[in-house]
Amino acid sequence: MKKISFSDVCDLTACVLRGEVTNKVMPVTVTLHVGLSGGDLKKVGPDEMTFYFNKKDILCVEYEGRHYIVAKQSQPVYSVGETVAVAQCLRDLGYDANDKSDGHIYGLGHTPAWTMKSHVSASQCKHFIRITGRQVKRLQDITDEEILHSGVYRWGDMPDCPSKDDFSKNLYGVYKFWDAYLTPQEAYAFMIDKTQKKGFWESNPWVILYQFELTKANKHRRIEL
């Protein structure tokens, strides 16, 4: 089973586990090497191409009127219908810090996985999502409705939201940051630059937008570190 990680800068993992976030974007990093008449290859980046899914749900690219199927190793990480483990560190998963499984003489609390979810295997995870859909689009083409399932809240719906005047019901924000925005897109631009990298929104890259739902996975889990 694969893992999927959500940024904790805006507490997105917790939002996913509450069922409030059901979308995630991942950048398209495909490059294309086009043969030139002299035999040389021209490297073409994502910004110069147009991406789409064909009728078989395979990621393809159009460049200068020609269509290409993206190589298997560069296809999207997750498929529709796939169950994926939500990455969390062992501490947040509720493991015992003193557990000395698999020969860890000082206990799990002294391993990198105790606080770093990147070191946790899928078999150790306890929460799962099922991929229900995926789209390829420019980041700034994501709709307000999709944004409101991606970590942007109407102000009054945010957990632990500080009180504001009546005008606040028309504002938007992201969890853990108490800045208010007039539109979902403005709040999402702030969030995406925090969770990806500064300038990511402005660069308007091609992204895969995954839709998912919380699910259960009955599988044997054991400590693998």
N, C-alpha and C positions, 0 to 999 in steps of 0.2 A: 504493500500500500504506500502511496505517496503522502507527503506532508504539504501543508499550505501554511504560510506564515502571514500574520496581519500585524501591522505596525502598532506598537503600544504608545507611540507619541501622543496620539489622540485616543488612546484606550480602545482601539478597534477590536482587539481580541475579545474583550469583555462585551462589546456591543454585538459582536457576532454570536457569542454564547447566550446573549439575551434574546436573540432572534431579531434584533433591530437593524443589523447590517446584513444584506443579502447580495451585495455586489462587490466585486473587486476588479481593479484594472491592473494589467501587467503590460509593460512596454513591448512592442514588436522590435526585435533587434536583427531581423533578417537583412542580409546584404546579398546583392546579385552581381555576378561576374559575367558581363556581356562580351561576346567575342566581336572584335573589330575587324574590318576588312584586311588590315595588315597582319592579322594573327595575334595582335595584342588583346589583352583583356581589360575592360573598363569596369571598375568597381562602382556599383550604384548603391546608395544608401536608402533607407526607408523613406526619407522625405521626398525622394524623386520617384517613388512608385505609388501605385494604388493597390490596396489589399482587399481581398474579398474571400468569402467561403463559397465554394461551388456547391452543386446539388448534392454531392456526396459528403458535404461538411468538411472538405479538405481546404486548408488555407492556400490561396493562390495569389499571384501578383500580376498586375498589368503594367508594362513599361513600353512606351513608344509604340503602342498598338499591338504589341505581342503579349501573349499570356503564358505564364509559367506556373508550374506546381512547386510550391515551396518544399525543399528537401525534408525528408522524414525527421532528421535530427533538429530541424528548426520549426517543426509544427508546434502548435500550442501545447503547453505542459499538461493540461487537463482536458479530458474528453467529457462530452455530455453523458450523463448517467453514471459517471465514476464517483465512487465514495473516497473521500480524502480526509486524512487526519488533520485536525487543527493543532498546530505547533504551540506548545507551552513549555515552560521550564518545569523541572521536577518539583520545585517548591510550590509553584502555583497549581500543579496537578495533585498535590496533597500527599506526596510520597514522604516517607519517614527519613529525616536527615541522618539518623543513626543506622539505617539499613545498610548492612555490609554484604549485600548480594554480589555474586560473581567476584568475590575476592577483594572487594574494596575495603581494606582494613580500617580506614578512617571514616567509613560511612558515606552515603550518597551526598551528604551536605558538603563534602570536600571535593566533589567532582565538578567539572565545568558545567555539566547539565543541570546542576542544582539551580543556577540562576541564568543559564544561557539556553534558550530553546533550540538554537541551531545544533546543539549537541544531543538533543533528545530524538530517539528513533520513533518511527510511526507506531511501532508495537507498544510503546510506552504511553501513547496519547490516550485520552479518555473521551474526547469529544470529536465529532465527525460532521462533515457536510457532504451533500450530494450535489454535483454540478448539474444544473437544470437547463442551462443555456449558455451560449457564448456568441459575442459579436465582435467584429473588428471595425474600428472607426477612429477618427481623430478624437483626441481627448476632449477638445472643446465642443464636439458635437454630441457629447453625452447630455441627455435630456434632464430637465429639472426633476422629473419623476424618478429617473435612475439615480440622480445625485442624492435624493432623499432616502435612498436605500443603500448609500455608500459611506455613511458616516456623518452626513450633514443633517442637522435637526432643525425643526421649527423651534424657536427659542424656548417656549414654554414646555416643550416635550423633552428637553435635555435633562438627563438625570442630574440631581443636585443643582439645578439651574438657579442662579441668583435672581432675586426678584427685580423687576424693572417696571416702568410705568405701562399703561395700557398699550402704548405704541409697540411694545416688545412682541406682541402676538404676531406682528407682521415682519419680524426679523428672523434671521437664521444664524446658526453657529455650529461649532464642533466641540465635542466633549473635551474637557480639561483646559480649554482656552475660552475665556469669557469675552471675546470680541464679538460684536454683533454686526451682521451684514444685511443689506437690503434685499439681496437675491440669493437663491441657492447656489448659483454659479460663482458668486463672489466668495461665499463661504467655502465652496469646494476648491476654488483656486488656492485659497489659503491652506486648506488641509492637504492638498496634493503636494504643494511645495514643502510642507512639513514632513510628510510621510515618504515622499520620493526624494527630491532634491530641489534646491532653490532654482527657480527658472523653468521647472518642468512644465508647469501649466502654460507659460508664455511660449515655450517651444512647440506646443501643440503636436506632440508625437502621435504616431499610430499606436493604438493599444488594443489588447484583447480585453473586452469587458465580460467577465464571468458572472453568471447568475447562479445562486445556489440556495439550498435550504438545509437546516439542521436535520440530522438523521442519527440513527443508532447503528453501531457496528458491533456485532457479537463476535469477538475474536479473543483468543488467548493472548495475554500480555505478559511479557517477562522483561526483566531489566537487561538492557543491552547497551553498555557504555564502552 
